[in-house]
Amino acid sequence: MNRALRFHATGDPLDELRLEEVAPPEPGPGEVRLKMRARPINPSDLLQVRGVYGRSPALPATAGLEGLGTVDALGEGVGGWAIGQRVVPMGAQGTWADALISPASNLIAVPDTLPDDQACQAVVNPLTAWLMVEELGLGPGQWLIQSAAASAVGRCLIHLAKLRGFKVLALVRREEDIPGLLAAGAHAALCTAHADWPQLAAKLLPEGAHAALDAVGGALGGEMVKLLRPGGTMLVYGALSMEPLQLPGGQLIFRTATVRGFWLTDWKKRASREERAGAMSGLLAAMAAGQIVVPVAATYPLARWQEAILHAQREGRSGKILLGG
């Protein structure tokens, strides 16, 4: 039996997804078949099913853009991989299934010391955080202000700050998230539900932040730009508010601030195989050492996907929701 969680039309994932039995896929030349073991439910997965993500597969399609599997079969001309070896596929489509076909060149070996529940999440949120920090060139003593700080990416950024020595001002919507973020290593945290948060942030950053990372957009993103130092940069990697980013023109002109987007899929397309392998090697080593940890709230079997999605959409979760076997 080969199950796949598929959608034949875009819309609400709870309405459009169906767990179907499909023929087991066979790897072609240069391909590998994976037996999937664990997959996170990320916002990008659900946005794709809704039809509002930047990457749209031909329908019907199997959902899921990330996961961990074991090598199950090798296509013609494939070497260097052992049956049963744990791997994560980069640029995957269709991980919410029992089996997945991936180009062998897209596979990354997983360290033996890294557990499944961490490895299955490595190539989206931790990698996004890792690459954005690299792009911004954040170093010791520099300030980063970030929105959605209680998210998986946000928590990874706090862990990276401890590794690289930069400081984090964490912005969250919920006051109750602040103690946990401070305990994790954020240097300061503010709740954006309070109208005076920009003034409090300005007092914390009298010289401005070296960089900002925004996953929310709307008015919040515009206020973050105002908190940048002259010549500072903000990367926009999400739009959780679903509102247009409100950019202050004067800040961009007179303080020469830079605002640009970051999309992991675009990086994966542009990066060479060596660049992808290098980034993943450093990231997985840090995760295996416990220096970057993504909390997991619950794991559901694939057959209970509806419960898993409902849980993933619940506010105030303590971590990521995973789909197991």
PyMOL commands that set and color helices and strands:
alter all, ss='L'
color gray80, all
select helices_A, chain A and resi 13-16+43-50+104-106+116-119+125-136+152-164+175-184+197-204+218-226+249-254+264-270+273-288+302-312
alter helices_A, ss='H'
color red, helices_A
select strands_A, chain A and resi 3-7+17-21+31-40+61-62+68-74+86-89+99-103+107-109+143-146+167-172+188-191+209-214+228-236+258-261+296-300+320-323
alter strands_A, ss='S'
color yellow, strands_A
deselect
rebuild
show_as cartoon
